[in-house]
Amino acid sequence: MKKVILIPLAALVALSALTGCTRTSYAIHTNDGRTIVSDGKPQEAETGLLGYIDANGVKQQINKSDVKEVSEIPH
């Protein structure tokens, strides 16, 4: 009887963990034609830079004047 309750409960916990891990990606289009994909929404700084996390998980920055457009990538 315990297995009947335990297995669906474990599946529910696993599914909840997976849905909480999804993040939205953004495309940063630059004036020179490059497209940079960021993990999560880029953050604007007062210094004139746009900070983002690249595909390798490394924090990067780009000058906001070099950015043409930032758009969300639909999943």
PyMOL Python script that loads the backbone (N, CA, C, O; Angstrom):
from pymol import cmd

cmd.read_pdbstr("""\
ATOM      1  N   MET A   1       0.817  -1.191   0.000  1.00  0.00           N
ATOM      2  CA  MET A   1       0.000   0.000   0.000  1.00  0.00           C
ATOM      3  C   MET A   1       0.866   1.263   0.000  1.00  0.00           C
ATOM      4  O   MET A   1       0.502   2.267  -0.611  1.00  0.00           O
ATOM      5  N   LYS A   2       2.002   1.209   0.681  1.00  0.00           N
ATOM      6  CA  LYS A   2       2.879   2.382   0.746  1.00  0.00           C
ATOM      7  C   LYS A   2       3.471   2.709  -0.622  1.00  0.00           C
ATOM      8  O   LYS A   2       3.676   3.881  -0.939  1.00  0.00           O
ATOM      9  N   LYS A   3       3.752   1.679  -1.444  1.00  0.00           N
ATOM     10  CA  LYS A   3       4.298   1.917  -2.779  1.00  0.00           C
ATOM     11  C   LYS A   3       3.303   2.656  -3.659  1.00  0.00           C
ATOM     12  O   LYS A   3       3.694   3.445  -4.519  1.00  0.00           O
ATOM     13  N   VAL A   4       2.027   2.402  -3.448  1.00  0.00           N
ATOM     14  CA  VAL A   4       0.991   3.044  -4.244  1.00  0.00           C
ATOM     15  C   VAL A   4       1.000   4.551  -4.006  1.00  0.00           C
ATOM     16  O   VAL A   4       0.724   5.316  -4.930  1.00  0.00           O
ATOM     17  N   ILE A   5       1.305   4.981  -2.820  1.00  0.00           N
ATOM     18  CA  ILE A   5       1.350   6.408  -2.481  1.00  0.00           C
ATOM     19  C   ILE A   5       2.734   6.987  -2.761  1.00  0.00           C
ATOM     20  O   ILE A   5       2.850   8.123  -3.222  1.00  0.00           O
ATOM     21  N   LEU A   6       3.776   6.219  -2.487  1.00  0.00           N
ATOM     22  CA  LEU A   6       5.142   6.714  -2.585  1.00  0.00           C
ATOM     23  C   LEU A   6       5.570   7.012  -4.027  1.00  0.00           C
ATOM     24  O   LEU A   6       6.221   8.029  -4.269  1.00  0.00           O
ATOM     25  N   ILE A   7       5.225   6.162  -4.974  1.00  0.00           N
ATOM     26  CA  ILE A   7       5.659   6.347  -6.363  1.00  0.00           C
ATOM     27  C   ILE A   7       5.048   7.613  -6.981  1.00  0.00           C
ATOM     28  O   ILE A   7       5.792   8.403  -7.563  1.00  0.00           O
ATOM     29  N   PRO A   8       3.734   7.845  -6.884  1.00  0.00           N
ATOM     30  CA  PRO A   8       3.199   9.101  -7.433  1.00  0.00           C
ATOM     31  C   PRO A   8       3.738  10.339  -6.716  1.00  0.00           C
ATOM     32  O   PRO A   8       3.930  11.383  -7.340  1.00  0.00           O
ATOM     33  N   LEU A   9       3.981  10.226  -5.419  1.00  0.00           N
ATOM     34  CA  LEU A   9       4.536  11.349  -4.671  1.00  0.00           C
ATOM     35  C   LEU A   9       5.944  11.677  -5.156  1.00  0.00           C
ATOM     36  O   LEU A   9       6.291  12.848  -5.308  1.00  0.00           O
ATOM     37  N   ALA A  10       6.757  10.651  -5.400  1.00  0.00           N
ATOM     38  CA  ALA A  10       8.114  10.863  -5.903  1.00  0.00           C
ATOM     39  C   ALA A  10       8.083  11.486  -7.299  1.00  0.00           C
ATOM     40  O   ALA A  10       8.894  12.358  -7.609  1.00  0.00           O
ATOM     41  N   ALA A  11       7.149  11.040  -8.136  1.00  0.00           N
ATOM     42  CA  ALA A  11       7.021  11.608  -9.479  1.00  0.00           C
ATOM     43  C   ALA A  11       6.610  13.075  -9.412  1.00  0.00           C
ATOM     44  O   ALA A  11       7.102  13.894 -10.188  1.00  0.00           O
ATOM     45  N   LEU A  12       5.722  13.406  -8.500  1.00  0.00           N
ATOM     46  CA  LEU A  12       5.286  14.793  -8.343  1.00  0.00           C
ATOM     47  C   LEU A  12       6.429  15.687  -7.881  1.00  0.00           C
ATOM     48  O   LEU A  12       6.570  16.807  -8.371  1.00  0.00           O
ATOM     49  N   VAL A  13       7.240  15.215  -6.955  1.00  0.00           N
ATOM     50  CA  VAL A  13       8.388  15.980  -6.466  1.00  0.00           C
ATOM     51  C   VAL A  13       9.405  16.187  -7.593  1.00  0.00           C
ATOM     52  O   VAL A  13       9.944  17.283  -7.747  1.00  0.00           O
ATOM     53  N   ALA A  14       9.666  15.141  -8.379  1.00  0.00           N
ATOM     54  CA  ALA A  14      10.620  15.256  -9.491  1.00  0.00           C
ATOM     55  C   ALA A  14      10.118  16.238 -10.540  1.00  0.00           C
ATOM     56  O   ALA A  14      10.895  17.036 -11.063  1.00  0.00           O
ATOM     57  N   LEU A  15       8.845  16.188 -10.849  1.00  0.00           N
ATOM     58  CA  LEU A  15       8.279  17.111 -11.833  1.00  0.00           C
ATOM     59  C   LEU A  15       8.331  18.553 -11.337  1.00  0.00           C
ATOM     60  O   LEU A  15       8.594  19.466 -12.121  1.00  0.00           O
ATOM     61  N   SER A  16       8.088  18.763 -10.071  1.00  0.00           N
ATOM     62  CA  SER A  16       8.162  20.109  -9.492  1.00  0.00           C
ATOM     63  C   SER A  16       9.583  20.650  -9.565  1.00  0.00           C
ATOM     64  O   SER A  16       9.782  21.835  -9.835  1.00  0.00           O
ATOM     65  N   ALA A  17      10.556  19.808  -9.329  1.00  0.00           N
ATOM     66  CA  ALA A  17      11.960  20.236  -9.393  1.00  0.00           C
ATOM     67  C   ALA A  17      12.348  20.628 -10.810  1.00  0.00           C
ATOM     68  O   ALA A  17      13.076  21.602 -11.004  1.00  0.00           O
ATOM     69  N   LEU A  18      11.873  19.886 -11.797  1.00  0.00           N
ATOM     70  CA  LEU A  18      12.214  20.194 -13.185  1.00  0.00           C
ATOM     71  C   LEU A  18      11.569  21.489 -13.660  1.00  0.00           C
ATOM     72  O   LEU A  18      12.206  22.254 -14.384  1.00  0.00           O
ATOM     73  N   THR A  19      10.352  21.752 -13.283  1.00  0.00           N
ATOM     74  CA  THR A  19       9.693  22.968 -13.742  1.00  0.00           C
ATOM     75  C   THR A  19      10.278  24.206 -13.083  1.00  0.00           C
ATOM     76  O   THR A  19      10.210  25.294 -13.655  1.00  0.00           O
ATOM     77  N   GLY A  20      10.848  24.069 -11.901  1.00  0.00           N
ATOM     78  CA  GLY A  20      11.454  25.207 -11.234  1.00  0.00           C
ATOM     79  C   GLY A  20      12.805  25.590 -11.803  1.00  0.00           C
ATOM     80  O   GLY A  20      13.297  26.683 -11.520  1.00  0.00           O
ATOM     81  N   CYS A  21      13.419  24.729 -12.593  1.00  0.00           N
ATOM     82  CA  CYS A  21      14.761  24.973 -13.113  1.00  0.00           C
ATOM     83  C   CYS A  21      14.776  25.671 -14.467  1.00  0.00           C
ATOM     84  O   CYS A  21      15.845  26.049 -14.946  1.00  0.00           O
ATOM     85  N   THR A  22      13.638  25.848 -15.083  1.00  0.00           N
ATOM     86  CA  THR A  22      13.640  26.465 -16.405  1.00  0.00           C
ATOM     87  C   THR A  22      13.898  27.962 -16.300  1.00  0.00           C
ATOM     88  O   THR A  22      13.379  28.634 -15.409  1.00  0.00           O
ATOM     89  N   ARG A  23      14.686  28.459 -17.199  1.00  0.00           N
ATOM     90  CA  ARG A  23      14.980  29.890 -17.265  1.00  0.00           C
ATOM     91  C   ARG A  23      14.738  30.349 -18.682  1.00  0.00           C
ATOM     92  O   ARG A  23      14.862  29.577 -19.633  1.00  0.00           O
ATOM     93  N   THR A  24      14.400  31.591 -18.809  1.00  0.00           N
ATOM     94  CA  THR A  24      14.173  32.173 -20.123  1.00  0.00           C
ATOM     95  C   THR A  24      15.502  32.659 -20.689  1.00  0.00           C
ATOM     96  O   THR A  24      16.318  33.247 -19.979  1.00  0.00           O
ATOM     97  N   SER A  25      15.701  32.407 -21.960  1.00  0.00           N
ATOM     98  CA  SER A  25      16.892  32.895 -22.650  1.00  0.00           C
ATOM     99  C   SER A  25      16.536  34.139 -23.453  1.00  0.00           C
ATOM    100  O   SER A  25      15.395  34.319 -23.877  1.00  0.00           O
ATOM    101  N   TYR A  26      17.523  34.980 -23.649  1.00  0.00           N
ATOM    102  CA  TYR A  26      17.335  36.222 -24.405  1.00  0.00           C
ATOM    103  C   TYR A  26      18.386  36.311 -25.502  1.00  0.00           C
ATOM    104  O   TYR A  26      19.520  35.861 -25.336  1.00  0.00           O
ATOM    105  N   ALA A  27      17.989  36.900 -26.623  1.00  0.00           N
ATOM    106  CA  ALA A  27      18.915  37.150 -27.733  1.00  0.00           C
ATOM    107  C   ALA A  27      19.297  38.619 -27.700  1.00  0.00           C
ATOM    108  O   ALA A  27      18.438  39.500 -27.692  1.00  0.00           O
ATOM    109  N   ILE A  28      20.587  38.868 -27.680  1.00  0.00           N
ATOM    110  CA  ILE A  28      21.109  40.234 -27.707  1.00  0.00           C
ATOM    111  C   ILE A  28      21.659  40.464 -29.107  1.00  0.00           C
ATOM    112  O   ILE A  28      22.667  39.870 -29.489  1.00  0.00           O
ATOM    113  N   HIS A  29      20.995  41.326 -29.870  1.00  0.00           N
ATOM    114  CA  HIS A  29      21.415  41.639 -31.231  1.00  0.00           C
ATOM    115  C   HIS A  29      22.264  42.908 -31.187  1.00  0.00           C
ATOM    116  O   HIS A  29      21.840  43.935 -30.656  1.00  0.00           O
ATOM    117  N   THR A  30      23.458  42.822 -31.749  1.00  0.00           N
ATOM    118  CA  THR A  30      24.378  43.956 -31.720  1.00  0.00           C
ATOM    119  C   THR A  30      24.314  44.741 -33.027  1.00  0.00           C
ATOM    120  O   THR A  30      23.791  44.263 -34.034  1.00  0.00           O
ATOM    121  N   ASN A  31      24.853  45.949 -32.987  1.00  0.00           N
ATOM    122  CA  ASN A  31      24.871  46.822 -34.162  1.00  0.00           C
ATOM    123  C   ASN A  31      25.728  46.265 -35.296  1.00  0.00           C
ATOM    124  O   ASN A  31      25.498  46.586 -36.462  1.00  0.00           O
ATOM    125  N   ASP A  32      26.722  45.426 -34.959  1.00  0.00           N
ATOM    126  CA  ASP A  32      27.589  44.865 -35.997  1.00  0.00           C
ATOM    127  C   ASP A  32      27.091  43.515 -36.526  1.00  0.00           C
ATOM    128  O   ASP A  32      27.814  42.832 -37.252  1.00  0.00           O
ATOM    129  N   GLY A  33      25.852  43.124 -36.166  1.00  0.00           N
ATOM    130  CA  GLY A  33      25.244  41.923 -36.742  1.00  0.00           C
ATOM    131  C   GLY A  33      25.376  40.653 -35.932  1.00  0.00           C
ATOM    132  O   GLY A  33      24.836  39.621 -36.329  1.00  0.00           O
ATOM    133  N   ARG A  34      26.076  40.692 -34.810  1.00  0.00           N
ATOM    134  CA  ARG A  34      26.203  39.493 -33.980  1.00  0.00           C
ATOM    135  C   ARG A  34      24.924  39.264 -33.181  1.00  0.00           C
ATOM    136  O   ARG A  34      24.175  40.201 -32.909  1.00  0.00           O
ATOM    137  N   THR A  35      24.685  38.015 -32.811  1.00  0.00           N
ATOM    138  CA  THR A  35      23.595  37.664 -31.907  1.00  0.00           C
ATOM    139  C   THR A  35      24.202  36.871 -30.765  1.00  0.00           C
ATOM    140  O   THR A  35      24.853  35.849 -30.980  1.00  0.00           O
ATOM    141  N   ILE A  36      23.984  37.346 -29.557  1.00  0.00           N
ATOM    142  CA  ILE A  36      24.496  36.709 -28.354  1.00  0.00           C
ATOM    143  C   ILE A  36      23.302  36.155 -27.581  1.00  0.00           C
ATOM    144  O   ILE A  36      22.327  36.869 -27.347  1.00  0.00           O
ATOM    145  N   VAL A  37      23.374  34.893 -27.189  1.00  0.00           N
ATOM    146  CA  VAL A  37      22.301  34.283 -26.412  1.00  0.00           C
ATOM    147  C   VAL A  37      22.697  34.316 -24.947  1.00  0.00           C
ATOM    148  O   VAL A  37      23.771  33.845 -24.571  1.00  0.00           O
ATOM    149  N   SER A  38      21.819  34.880 -24.118  1.00  0.00           N
ATOM    150  CA  SER A  38      22.101  34.959 -22.684  1.00  0.00           C
ATOM    151  C   SER A  38      21.187  34.006 -21.925  1.00  0.00           C
ATOM    152  O   SER A  38      20.059  33.743 -22.340  1.00  0.00           O
ATOM    153  N   ASP A  39      21.683  33.501 -20.826  1.00  0.00           N
ATOM    154  CA  ASP A  39      20.910  32.640 -19.933  1.00  0.00           C
ATOM    155  C   ASP A  39      20.291  33.541 -18.880  1.00  0.00           C
ATOM    156  O   ASP A  39      20.983  33.983 -17.964  1.00  0.00           O
ATOM    157  N   GLY A  40      19.000  33.819 -18.995  1.00  0.00           N
ATOM    158  CA  GLY A  40      18.335  34.756 -18.102  1.00  0.00           C
ATOM    159  C   GLY A  40      18.349  36.150 -18.695  1.00  0.00           C
ATOM    160  O   GLY A  40      19.023  36.412 -19.691  1.00  0.00           O
ATOM    161  N   LYS A  41      17.601  37.036 -18.072  1.00  0.00           N
ATOM    162  CA  LYS A  41      17.456  38.402 -18.595  1.00  0.00           C
ATOM    163  C   LYS A  41      18.712  39.223 -18.329  1.00  0.00           C
ATOM    164  O   LYS A  41      19.210  39.242 -17.203  1.00  0.00           O
ATOM    165  N   PRO A  42      19.229  39.900 -19.346  1.00  0.00           N
ATOM    166  CA  PRO A  42      20.397  40.771 -19.152  1.00  0.00           C
ATOM    167  C   PRO A  42      20.053  41.919 -18.196  1.00  0.00           C
ATOM    168  O   PRO A  42      18.926  42.413 -18.178  1.00  0.00           O
ATOM    169  N   GLN A  43      21.037  42.326 -17.410  1.00  0.00           N
ATOM    170  CA  GLN A  43      20.848  43.386 -16.412  1.00  0.00           C
ATOM    171  C   GLN A  43      21.579  44.650 -16.858  1.00  0.00           C
ATOM    172  O   GLN A  43      22.765  44.615 -17.184  1.00  0.00           O
ATOM    173  N   GLU A  44      20.853  45.760 -16.867  1.00  0.00           N
ATOM    174  CA  GLU A  44      21.466  47.037 -17.229  1.00  0.00           C
ATOM    175  C   GLU A  44      22.138  47.646 -16.005  1.00  0.00           C
ATOM    176  O   GLU A  44      21.589  47.629 -14.904  1.00  0.00           O
ATOM    177  N   ALA A  45      23.331  48.182 -16.215  1.00  0.00           N
ATOM    178  CA  ALA A  45      24.075  48.830 -15.145  1.00  0.00           C
ATOM    179  C   ALA A  45      24.134  50.334 -15.412  1.00  0.00           C
ATOM    180  O   ALA A  45      24.010  50.774 -16.555  1.00  0.00           O
ATOM    181  N   GLU A  46      24.322  51.106 -14.363  1.00  0.00           N
ATOM    182  CA  GLU A  46      24.421  52.556 -14.501  1.00  0.00           C
ATOM    183  C   GLU A  46      25.682  52.982 -15.244  1.00  0.00           C
ATOM    184  O   GLU A  46      25.779  54.121 -15.700  1.00  0.00           O
ATOM    185  N   THR A  47      26.632  52.089 -15.366  1.00  0.00           N
ATOM    186  CA  THR A  47      27.899  52.400 -16.012  1.00  0.00           C
ATOM    187  C   THR A  47      27.815  52.384 -17.534  1.00  0.00           C
ATOM    188  O   THR A  47      28.807  52.652 -18.213  1.00  0.00           O
ATOM    189  N   GLY A  48      26.621  52.068 -18.080  1.00  0.00           N
ATOM    190  CA  GLY A  48      26.475  52.013 -19.525  1.00  0.00           C
ATOM    191  C   GLY A  48      26.746  50.639 -20.105  1.00  0.00           C
ATOM    192  O   GLY A  48      26.894  50.489 -21.318  1.00  0.00           O
ATOM    193  N   LEU A  49      26.812  49.633 -19.241  1.00  0.00           N
ATOM    194  CA  LEU A  49      27.069  48.275 -19.696  1.00  0.00           C
ATOM    195  C   LEU A  49      25.830  47.402 -19.480  1.00  0.00           C
ATOM    196  O   LEU A  49      25.002  47.675 -18.611  1.00  0.00           O
ATOM    197  N   LEU A  50      25.725  46.355 -20.286  1.00  0.00           N
ATOM    198  CA  LEU A  50      24.660  45.378 -20.166  1.00  0.00           C
ATOM    199  C   LEU A  50      25.318  44.067 -19.746  1.00  0.00           C
ATOM    200  O   LEU A  50      26.121  43.506 -20.491  1.00  0.00           O
ATOM    201  N   GLY A  51      24.980  43.581 -18.558  1.00  0.00           N
ATOM    202  CA  GLY A  51      25.568  42.352 -18.049  1.00  0.00           C
ATOM    203  C   GLY A  51      24.669  41.164 -18.349  1.00  0.00           C
ATOM    204  O   GLY A  51      23.446  41.267 -18.257  1.00  0.00           O
ATOM    205  N   TYR A  52      25.272  40.039 -18.707  1.00  0.00           N
ATOM    206  CA  TYR A  52      24.522  38.824 -19.014  1.00  0.00           C
ATOM    207  C   TYR A  52      25.393  37.606 -18.712  1.00  0.00           C
ATOM    208  O   TYR A  52      26.604  37.721 -18.525  1.00  0.00           O
ATOM    209  N   ILE A  53      24.754  36.445 -18.667  1.00  0.00           N
ATOM    210  CA  ILE A  53      25.466  35.175 -18.491  1.00  0.00           C
ATOM    211  C   ILE A  53      25.420  34.456 -19.828  1.00  0.00           C
ATOM    212  O   ILE A  53      24.341  34.214 -20.368  1.00  0.00           O
ATOM    213  N   ASP A  54      26.582  34.114 -20.363  1.00  0.00           N
ATOM    214  CA  ASP A  54      26.625  33.494 -21.688  1.00  0.00           C
ATOM    215  C   ASP A  54      26.289  32.007 -21.625  1.00  0.00           C
ATOM    216  O   ASP A  54      25.975  31.483 -20.556  1.00  0.00           O
ATOM    217  N   ALA A  55      26.354  31.330 -22.765  1.00  0.00           N
ATOM    218  CA  ALA A  55      25.985  29.919 -22.873  1.00  0.00           C
ATOM    219  C   ALA A  55      26.882  29.010 -22.043  1.00  0.00           C
ATOM    220  O   ALA A  55      26.477  27.901 -21.695  1.00  0.00           O
ATOM    221  N   ASN A  56      28.085  29.456 -21.720  1.00  0.00           N
ATOM    222  CA  ASN A  56      29.009  28.671 -20.915  1.00  0.00           C
ATOM    223  C   ASN A  56      28.874  28.952 -19.422  1.00  0.00           C
ATOM    224  O   ASN A  56      29.607  28.380 -18.614  1.00  0.00           O
ATOM    225  N   GLY A  57      27.943  29.831 -19.049  1.00  0.00           N
ATOM    226  CA  GLY A  57      27.735  30.162 -17.648  1.00  0.00           C
ATOM    227  C   GLY A  57      28.673  31.231 -17.115  1.00  0.00           C
ATOM    228  O   GLY A  57      28.779  31.418 -15.903  1.00  0.00           O
ATOM    229  N   VAL A  58      29.352  31.933 -18.012  1.00  0.00           N
ATOM    230  CA  VAL A  58      30.317  32.966 -17.625  1.00  0.00           C
ATOM    231  C   VAL A  58      29.643  34.332 -17.692  1.00  0.00           C
ATOM    232  O   VAL A  58      28.940  34.638 -18.655  1.00  0.00           O
ATOM    233  N   LYS A  59      29.858  35.150 -16.666  1.00  0.00           N
ATOM    234  CA  LYS A  59      29.308  36.504 -16.659  1.00  0.00           C
ATOM    235  C   LYS A  59      30.079  37.360 -17.657  1.00  0.00           C
ATOM    236  O   LYS A  59      31.309  37.394 -17.648  1.00  0.00           O
ATOM    237  N   GLN A  60      29.330  38.054 -18.523  1.00  0.00           N
ATOM    238  CA  GLN A  60      29.913  38.908 -19.548  1.00  0.00           C
ATOM    239  C   GLN A  60      29.250  40.275 -19.486  1.00  0.00           C
ATOM    240  O   GLN A  60      28.195  40.434 -18.873  1.00  0.00           O
ATOM    241  N   GLN A  61      29.870  41.257 -20.121  1.00  0.00           N
ATOM    242  CA  GLN A  61      29.302  42.591 -20.228  1.00  0.00           C
ATOM    243  C   GLN A  61      29.548  43.125 -21.631  1.00  0.00           C
ATOM    244  O   GLN A  61      30.556  42.818 -22.269  1.00  0.00           O
ATOM    245  N   ILE A  62      28.591  43.941 -22.098  1.00  0.00           N
ATOM    246  CA  ILE A  62      28.720  44.574 -23.395  1.00  0.00           C
ATOM    247  C   ILE A  62      28.233  46.017 -23.244  1.00  0.00           C
ATOM    248  O   ILE A  62      27.325  46.299 -22.461  1.00  0.00           O
ATOM    249  N   ASN A  63      28.836  46.901 -23.988  1.00  0.00           N
ATOM    250  CA  ASN A  63      28.442  48.297 -23.945  1.00  0.00           C
ATOM    251  C   ASN A  63      27.023  48.435 -24.509  1.00  0.00           C
ATOM    252  O   ASN A  63      26.728  47.906 -25.581  1.00  0.00           O
ATOM    253  N   LYS A  64      26.143  49.146 -23.788  1.00  0.00           N
ATOM    254  CA  LYS A  64      24.750  49.291 -24.234  1.00  0.00           C
ATOM    255  C   LYS A  64      24.644  50.009 -25.568  1.00  0.00           C
ATOM    256  O   LYS A  64      23.685  49.789 -26.307  1.00  0.00           O
ATOM    257  N   SER A  65      25.603  50.858 -25.890  1.00  0.00           N
ATOM    258  CA  SER A  65      25.554  51.558 -27.180  1.00  0.00           C
ATOM    259  C   SER A  65      25.837  50.608 -28.349  1.00  0.00           C
ATOM    260  O   SER A  65      25.533  50.937 -29.495  1.00  0.00           O
ATOM    261  N   ASP A  66      26.413  49.436 -28.071  1.00  0.00           N
ATOM    262  CA  ASP A  66      26.674  48.434 -29.111  1.00  0.00           C
ATOM    263  C   ASP A  66      25.476  47.506 -29.316  1.00  0.00           C
ATOM    264  O   ASP A  66      25.482  46.693 -30.240  1.00  0.00           O
ATOM    265  N   VAL A  67      24.448  47.617 -28.468  1.00  0.00           N
ATOM    266  CA  VAL A  67      23.302  46.717 -28.524  1.00  0.00           C
ATOM    267  C   VAL A  67      22.175  47.361 -29.331  1.00  0.00           C
ATOM    268  O   VAL A  67      21.739  48.475 -29.041  1.00  0.00           O
ATOM    269  N   LYS A  68      21.720  46.642 -30.339  1.00  0.00           N
ATOM    270  CA  LYS A  68      20.619  47.111 -31.187  1.00  0.00           C
ATOM    271  C   LYS A  68      19.269  46.732 -30.574  1.00  0.00           C
ATOM    272  O   LYS A  68      18.345  47.546 -30.549  1.00  0.00           O
ATOM    273  N   GLU A  69      19.155  45.483 -30.075  1.00  0.00           N
ATOM    274  CA  GLU A  69      17.886  44.994 -29.563  1.00  0.00           C
ATOM    275  C   GLU A  69      18.123  43.796 -28.641  1.00  0.00           C
ATOM    276  O   GLU A  69      19.055  43.018 -28.847  1.00  0.00           O
ATOM    277  N   VAL A  70      17.272  43.658 -27.628  1.00  0.00           N
ATOM    278  CA  VAL A  70      17.262  42.498 -26.754  1.00  0.00           C
ATOM    279  C   VAL A  70      15.864  41.902 -26.836  1.00  0.00           C
ATOM    280  O   VAL A  70      14.874  42.591 -26.590  1.00  0.00           O
ATOM    281  N   SER A  71      15.785  40.615 -27.183  1.00  0.00           N
ATOM    282  CA  SER A  71      14.481  39.975 -27.309  1.00  0.00           C
ATOM    283  C   SER A  71      14.480  38.617 -26.612  1.00  0.00           C
ATOM    284  O   SER A  71      15.501  37.933 -26.543  1.00  0.00           O
ATOM    285  N   GLU A  72      13.308  38.245 -26.098  1.00  0.00           N
ATOM    286  CA  GLU A  72      13.142  36.974 -25.414  1.00  0.00           C
ATOM    287  C   GLU A  72      13.043  35.852 -26.455  1.00  0.00           C
ATOM    288  O   GLU A  72      12.393  36.001 -27.489  1.00  0.00           O
ATOM    289  N   ILE A  73      13.692  34.745 -26.161  1.00  0.00           N
ATOM    290  CA  ILE A  73      13.629  33.592 -27.048  1.00  0.00           C
ATOM    291  C   ILE A  73      12.524  32.676 -26.557  1.00  0.00           C
ATOM    292  O   ILE A  73      12.610  32.163 -25.441  1.00  0.00           O
ATOM    293  N   PRO A  74      11.477  32.453 -27.363  1.00  0.00           N
ATOM    294  CA  PRO A  74      10.382  31.582 -26.903  1.00  0.00           C
ATOM    295  C   PRO A  74      10.829  30.132 -26.841  1.00  0.00           C
ATOM    296  O   PRO A  74      11.627  29.680 -27.661  1.00  0.00           O
ATOM    297  N   HIS A  75      10.304  29.408 -25.856  1.00  0.00           N
ATOM    298  CA  HIS A  75      10.655  27.987 -25.695  1.00  0.00           C
ATOM    299  C   HIS A  75       9.603  27.122 -26.286  1.00  0.00           C
ATOM    300  O   HIS A  75       9.719  25.897 -26.249  1.00  0.00           O
TER     301      HIS A  75
END
""", "prot")
cmd.dss("prot")
cmd.show_as("cartoon", "prot")
cmd.util.cbc("prot")
cmd.orient("prot")
